[in-house]
Amino acid sequence: MRELDRGQSFVVTRNGVPVGELTPLLRRRFIPTELIRAAFAGAAPIDPARFRLDIDAHIDQNPTPRA
């Protein structure tokens, strides 16, 4: 368990045959707002109308169930 805490993954075997894998859970990290703002400070502005058109062109957002 200590190795999992350190980020190590393990393959679980039964009679030498792999049957599963133990991997550490991804832990959420808090990132300060100032750091996010600084990272995106030089990013190009987004035009909301064009963004919506791009999304609609590539993703079907029909709420009708398909199954």
C-alpha positions as CSV (number, residue, x, y, z in Angstrom):
1,M,0.0,0.0,0.0
2,R,2.9,2.4,0.7
3,E,4.1,1.9,-2.9
4,L,0.6,2.7,-4.2
5,D,0.7,5.9,-2.1
6,R,4.0,6.7,-3.9
7,G,2.4,6.2,-7.3
8,Q,3.6,2.7,-8.1
9,S,1.3,0.4,-10.1
10,F,1.2,-3.4,-9.8
11,V,0.0,-6.3,-12.0
12,V,-2.0,-8.9,-10.0
13,T,-1.4,-12.5,-11.1
14,R,-3.0,-15.9,-10.4
15,N,-0.7,-18.8,-11.0
16,G,1.6,-16.5,-13.0
17,V,-1.3,-15.3,-15.3
18,P,-2.1,-11.5,-15.1
19,V,-5.7,-11.0,-13.9
20,G,-5.8,-7.4,-12.8
21,E,-3.9,-4.3,-12.1
22,L,-3.6,-2.1,-9.0
23,T,-3.1,1.5,-9.8
24,P,-3.1,4.5,-7.5
25,L,-6.2,6.8,-7.6
26,L,-5.7,10.1,-9.2
27,R,-5.8,12.7,-6.4
28,R,-7.2,16.1,-7.1
29,R,-4.8,19.0,-6.6
30,F,-5.9,22.4,-5.7
31,I,-4.5,25.0,-8.1
32,P,-4.7,28.6,-7.1
33,T,-6.8,30.9,-9.3
34,E,-3.9,33.2,-9.8
35,L,-1.9,30.4,-11.4
36,I,-4.7,29.5,-13.8
37,R,-5.1,33.1,-14.8
38,A,-1.4,33.5,-15.4
39,A,-1.3,30.3,-17.5
40,F,-4.1,31.6,-19.8
41,A,-3.1,35.3,-19.8
42,G,-1.7,35.1,-23.3
43,A,-4.4,32.9,-24.8
44,A,-6.5,34.2,-27.6
45,P,-10.0,35.5,-26.8
46,I,-12.9,33.1,-27.5
47,D,-15.9,34.3,-29.5
48,P,-18.8,32.6,-27.8
49,A,-21.0,32.5,-30.9
50,R,-18.3,30.9,-33.1
51,F,-17.4,28.5,-30.2
52,R,-21.0,27.3,-30.1
53,L,-21.1,26.8,-33.8
54,D,-17.9,24.7,-33.7
55,I,-19.4,22.6,-30.9
56,D,-22.7,22.1,-32.7
57,A,-20.8,21.1,-35.9
58,H,-18.9,18.3,-34.2
59,I,-21.1,17.1,-31.3
60,D,-24.7,15.9,-31.4
61,Q,-26.4,17.6,-28.5
62,N,-29.9,16.2,-29.1
63,P,-31.2,15.2,-25.6
64,T,-33.4,12.4,-27.0
65,P,-32.1,9.0,-25.7
66,R,-30.6,6.8,-28.3
67,A,-30.9,3.5,-26.5
